[in-house]
Amino acid sequence: MMHRAFQLVVWLLLGLIHIDAQVINAGIAGNTSTQLLARIENDVLKHKPDLVIVMVGTNDMLNSRRMNTYKQYSSNLSEIVNKLKQNNAQVVLLAPPPVDSIYLFERHDRTEFKELPNVKLDSVRHIVARTARKNQVYFIDIFQKFQDLNLPKHNEDVFIMNPNNSAYRDGVHPTRLGNFFVAENVFNFLRKMI
């Protein structure tokens, strides 16, 4: 889930270009695509959105207590997109950012991983891109945006939570600056759409 800062930043940036929009953050920390799919009617579609930005997949691949297979994730993501499109929403899919595996493995059982976490997230990126193409929806490669900056850097960067920037041994969740970076990329993309 993106921090509430993401919601605020997108709303403020849209206001700067005089777009009057209501931004609703329906993300829930720790959710997988399975959980999002189960609550999409009540938490998203009931608002009758014109545009929905979806970034899901990190917990599907990295939360050792509720991992999904690539096949299940892909199926869930396709169903999410189909439900949104059936309700006349434009869809923007985001590939989740890479993680600092050192801190991830402090919280999750390394033996549950057959692939390195960022290899899994790279695969998710390709699933998201393929789903976007197949369903003719928009795609923003946030994974690549972070990689272009060589992020995350263990205990050095300011975008992914670590003890030096947030006092948390996290390695997965974006900091406020990380959320701003994601929101800025979304804003720049949306500005081109308008």
C-alpha positions as a LaTeX table, in Angstrom:
\begin{tabular}{lrrr}
\hline
Residue & $x$ (\AA) & $y$ (\AA) & $z$ (\AA) \\
\hline
Met1 & 0.00 & 0.00 & 0.00 \\
Met2 & 1.16 & 3.48 & $-0.71$ \\
His3 & 1.36 & 5.83 & 2.24 \\
Arg4 & $-1.35$ & 8.48 & 2.53 \\
Ala5 & 1.34 & 10.92 & 1.40 \\
Phe6 & 0.93 & 9.45 & $-2.11$ \\
Gln7 & $-2.76$ & 10.39 & $-2.11$ \\
Leu8 & $-2.02$ & 13.92 & $-0.92$ \\
Val9 & 0.84 & 14.50 & $-3.36$ \\
Val10 & $-1.18$ & 13.34 & $-6.38$ \\
Trp11 & $-4.08$ & 15.56 & $-5.33$ \\
Leu12 & $-1.82$ & 18.59 & $-4.81$ \\
Leu13 & 0.02 & 18.08 & $-8.09$ \\
Leu14 & $-3.25$ & 17.77 & $-9.99$ \\
Gly15 & $-4.39$ & 20.99 & $-8.34$ \\
Leu16 & $-1.29$ & 22.75 & $-9.65$ \\
Ile17 & $-2.44$ & 22.12 & $-13.20$ \\
His18 & $-6.03$ & 23.05 & $-12.29$ \\
Ile19 & $-7.52$ & 19.58 & $-12.37$ \\
Asp20 & $-10.32$ & 19.33 & $-9.82$ \\
Ala21 & $-10.18$ & 15.74 & $-8.68$ \\
Gln22 & $-11.15$ & 13.74 & $-5.66$ \\
Val23 & $-8.38$ & 11.28 & $-4.84$ \\
Ile24 & $-9.36$ & 8.24 & $-2.77$ \\
Asn25 & $-6.69$ & 5.90 & $-1.47$ \\
Ala26 & $-8.32$ & 2.47 & $-1.15$ \\
Gly27 & $-5.02$ & 0.69 & $-0.57$ \\
Ile28 & $-4.60$ & $-1.43$ & 2.53 \\
Ala29 & $-1.14$ & $-2.23$ & 3.85 \\
Gly30 & $-0.26$ & $-5.90$ & 3.49 \\
Asn31 & $-2.97$ & $-6.72$ & 0.96 \\
Thr32 & $-2.37$ & $-9.17$ & $-1.85$ \\
Ser33 & $-4.14$ & $-9.18$ & $-5.20$ \\
Thr34 & $-6.47$ & $-11.86$ & $-3.78$ \\
Gln35 & $-7.52$ & $-9.54$ & $-0.96$ \\
Leu36 & $-7.89$ & $-6.55$ & $-3.28$ \\
Leu37 & $-10.07$ & $-8.57$ & $-5.61$ \\
Ala38 & $-12.29$ & $-9.61$ & $-2.69$ \\
Arg39 & $-12.93$ & $-6.01$ & $-1.64$ \\
Ile40 & $-12.85$ & $-4.15$ & $-4.97$ \\
Glu41 & $-16.65$ & $-3.79$ & $-5.16$ \\
Asn42 & $-17.03$ & $-2.17$ & $-1.73$ \\
Asp43 & $-13.80$ & $-0.21$ & $-1.54$ \\
Val44 & $-13.28$ & 0.94 & $-5.12$ \\
Leu45 & $-16.20$ & 0.42 & $-7.50$ \\
Lys46 & $-18.83$ & 1.86 & $-5.15$ \\
His47 & $-17.14$ & 5.26 & $-5.66$ \\
Lys48 & $-17.72$ & 5.01 & $-9.44$ \\
Pro49 & $-14.16$ & 6.12 & $-10.25$ \\
Asp50 & $-13.18$ & 7.64 & $-13.58$ \\
Leu51 & $-9.57$ & 6.56 & $-13.11$ \\
Val52 & $-8.02$ & 3.89 & $-10.90$ \\
Ile53 & $-4.30$ & 3.57 & $-10.19$ \\
Val54 & $-3.38$ & 0.03 & $-9.14$ \\
Met55 & $-0.09$ & $-1.06$ & $-7.62$ \\
Val56 & $-0.31$ & $-4.56$ & $-6.19$ \\
Gly57 & 2.07 & $-7.49$ & $-6.18$ \\
Thr58 & 4.70 & $-6.93$ & $-3.53$ \\
Asn59 & 2.80 & $-8.87$ & $-0.88$ \\
Asp60 & 1.77 & $-11.51$ & $-3.41$ \\
Met61 & 5.42 & $-12.30$ & $-3.99$ \\
Leu62 & 7.24 & $-11.33$ & $-0.78$ \\
Asn63 & 4.94 & $-11.84$ & 2.20 \\
Ser64 & 5.96 & $-15.36$ & 3.20 \\
Arg65 & 2.69 & $-15.82$ & 5.11 \\
Arg66 & 0.45 & $-15.31$ & 2.07 \\
Met67 & 2.38 & $-15.64$ & $-1.16$ \\
Asn68 & 0.60 & $-16.21$ & $-4.44$ \\
Thr69 & 1.98 & $-17.99$ & $-7.47$ \\
Tyr70 & 2.72 & $-15.98$ & $-10.61$ \\
Lys71 & $-0.26$ & $-17.68$ & $-12.24$ \\
Gln72 & $-2.63$ & $-16.73$ & $-9.41$ \\
Tyr73 & $-1.29$ & $-13.17$ & $-9.29$ \\
Ser74 & $-1.66$ & $-12.77$ & $-13.05$ \\
Ser75 & $-5.21$ & $-14.13$ & $-12.95$ \\
Asn76 & $-6.15$ & $-11.83$ & $-10.05$ \\
Leu77 & $-4.65$ & $-8.79$ & $-11.75$ \\
Ser78 & $-6.51$ & $-9.54$ & $-14.98$ \\
Glu79 & $-9.76$ & $-9.91$ & $-13.07$ \\
Ile80 & $-9.15$ & $-6.63$ & $-11.22$ \\
Val81 & $-8.56$ & $-4.83$ & $-14.52$ \\
Asn82 & $-11.63$ & $-6.43$ & $-16.10$ \\
Lys83 & $-13.87$ & $-5.37$ & $-13.20$ \\
Leu84 & $-12.55$ & $-1.81$ & $-13.39$ \\
Lys85 & $-13.02$ & $-1.61$ & $-17.15$ \\
Gln86 & $-16.53$ & $-3.11$ & $-16.93$ \\
Asn87 & $-17.33$ & $-0.17$ & $-14.64$ \\
Asn88 & $-15.97$ & 2.33 & $-17.18$ \\
Ala89 & $-12.86$ & 3.28 & $-15.21$ \\
Gln90 & $-9.62$ & 4.09 & $-16.93$ \\
Val91 & $-6.85$ & 2.00 & $-15.41$ \\
Val92 & $-3.20$ & 2.77 & $-14.73$ \\
Leu93 & $-1.16$ & $-0.23$ & $-13.57$ \\
Leu94 & 2.07 & 0.34 & $-11.68$ \\
Ala95 & 4.88 & $-2.18$ & $-11.30$ \\
Pro96 & 5.94 & $-2.17$ & $-7.63$ \\
Pro97 & 9.43 & $-0.91$ & $-6.72$ \\
Pro98 & 12.35 & $-3.20$ & $-5.86$ \\
Val99 & 13.19 & $-3.97$ & $-2.22$ \\
Asp100 & 16.18 & $-4.22$ & 0.10 \\
Ser101 & 16.25 & $-7.99$ & 0.64 \\
Ile102 & 18.49 & $-7.79$ & 3.70 \\
Tyr103 & 15.73 & $-6.24$ & 5.81 \\
Leu104 & 12.97 & $-8.24$ & 4.10 \\
Phe105 & 14.63 & $-11.47$ & 5.24 \\
Glu106 & 14.69 & $-10.24$ & 8.83 \\
Arg107 & 10.87 & $-10.38$ & 8.77 \\
His108 & 10.18 & $-13.20$ & 6.32 \\
Asp109 & 11.49 & $-16.73$ & 6.10 \\
Arg110 & 14.23 & $-16.88$ & 3.47 \\
Thr111 & 13.58 & $-20.59$ & 2.90 \\
Glu112 & 10.13 & $-19.74$ & 1.49 \\
Phe113 & 11.81 & $-18.02$ & $-1.46$ \\
Lys114 & 12.83 & $-20.07$ & $-4.49$ \\
Glu115 & 13.90 & $-16.86$ & $-6.24$ \\
Leu116 & 15.48 & $-13.67$ & $-4.94$ \\
Pro117 & 12.87 & $-11.04$ & $-4.01$ \\
Asn118 & 13.83 & $-8.58$ & $-6.73$ \\
Val119 & 13.85 & $-11.35$ & $-9.33$ \\
Lys120 & 10.27 & $-12.06$ & $-8.28$ \\
Leu121 & 9.37 & $-8.37$ & $-8.48$ \\
Asp122 & 10.98 & $-8.13$ & $-11.91$ \\
Ser123 & 8.72 & $-11.00$ & $-12.98$ \\
Val124 & 5.77 & $-9.10$ & $-11.50$ \\
Arg125 & 6.79 & $-6.09$ & $-13.56$ \\
His126 & 6.57 & $-8.18$ & $-16.72$ \\
Ile127 & 3.20 & $-9.62$ & $-15.69$ \\
Val128 & 1.88 & $-6.09$ & $-15.05$ \\
Ala129 & 3.20 & $-4.82$ & $-18.39$ \\
Arg130 & 1.72 & $-7.82$ & $-20.24$ \\
Thr131 & $-1.63$ & $-7.37$ & $-18.47$ \\
Ala132 & $-1.67$ & $-3.68$ & $-19.38$ \\
Arg133 & $-0.93$ & $-4.41$ & $-23.06$ \\
Lys134 & $-3.47$ & $-7.24$ & $-23.26$ \\
Asn135 & $-6.21$ & $-5.13$ & $-21.69$ \\
Gln136 & $-5.23$ & $-1.86$ & $-23.38$ \\
Val137 & $-4.72$ & 0.02 & $-20.14$ \\
Tyr138 & $-1.89$ & 2.29 & $-19.02$ \\
Phe139 & 1.34 & 1.09 & $-17.42$ \\
Ile140 & 4.01 & 2.88 & $-15.37$ \\
Asp141 & 7.16 & 0.93 & $-14.63$ \\
Ile142 & 7.94 & 2.14 & $-11.09$ \\
Phe143 & 10.31 & $-0.84$ & $-10.66$ \\
Gln144 & 12.45 & 0.53 & $-13.50$ \\
Lys145 & 12.24 & 4.11 & $-12.22$ \\
Phe146 & 13.80 & 2.95 & $-8.93$ \\
Gln147 & 16.37 & 0.80 & $-10.73$ \\
Asp148 & 17.37 & 3.75 & $-12.93$ \\
Leu149 & 18.47 & 5.44 & $-9.68$ \\
Asn150 & 20.20 & 2.24 & $-8.46$ \\
Leu151 & 17.66 & 1.92 & $-5.66$ \\
Pro152 & 17.37 & 0.60 & $-3.10$ \\
Lys153 & 20.85 & 1.07 & $-1.68$ \\
His154 & 21.19 & $-0.73$ & 1.64 \\
Asn155 & 21.12 & 1.88 & 4.45 \\
Glu156 & 21.94 & 4.67 & 2.01 \\
Asp157 & 18.87 & 5.70 & 0.04 \\
Val158 & 16.06 & 7.94 & 1.23 \\
Phe159 & 13.25 & 6.27 & $-0.76$ \\
Ile160 & 12.94 & 2.81 & 0.85 \\
Met161 & 12.60 & 2.58 & 4.65 \\
Asn162 & 15.79 & 1.69 & 6.49 \\
Pro163 & 17.21 & 2.59 & 9.93 \\
Asn164 & 19.06 & 5.62 & 8.57 \\
Asn165 & 16.02 & 7.32 & 7.06 \\
Ser166 & 13.13 & 6.15 & 9.21 \\
Ala167 & 14.43 & 4.15 & 12.18 \\
Tyr168 & 12.75 & 1.05 & 10.68 \\
Arg169 & 14.56 & $-2.07$ & 9.50 \\
Asp170 & 12.02 & $-2.40$ & 6.71 \\
Gly171 & 13.54 & $-2.49$ & 3.22 \\
Val172 & 10.18 & $-2.78$ & 1.47 \\
His173 & 7.94 & 0.23 & 2.07 \\
Pro174 & 8.64 & 3.63 & 0.55 \\
Thr175 & 9.42 & 6.55 & 2.84 \\
Arg176 & 7.53 & 9.81 & 2.38 \\
Leu177 & 10.14 & 10.81 & $-0.18$ \\
Gly178 & 9.72 & 7.43 & $-1.85$ \\
Asn179 & 5.98 & 7.97 & $-2.01$ \\
Phe180 & 6.56 & 11.45 & $-3.40$ \\
Phe181 & 8.82 & 9.95 & $-6.08$ \\
Val182 & 6.11 & 7.44 & $-7.06$ \\
Ala183 & 3.43 & 10.15 & $-7.00$ \\
Glu184 & 5.58 & 12.46 & $-9.12$ \\
Asn185 & 5.98 & 9.72 & $-11.73$ \\
Val186 & 2.23 & 9.08 & $-11.70$ \\
Phe187 & 1.53 & 12.81 & $-11.97$ \\
Asn188 & 3.91 & 13.24 & $-14.90$ \\
Phe189 & 2.24 & 10.32 & $-16.64$ \\
Leu190 & $-1.28$ & 11.64 & $-15.98$ \\
Arg191 & $-0.30$ & 15.11 & $-17.18$ \\
Lys192 & 0.63 & 13.60 & $-20.56$ \\
Met193 & $-2.76$ & 11.83 & $-20.69$ \\
Ile194 & $-4.71$ & 15.07 & $-20.27$ \\
\hline
\end{tabular}
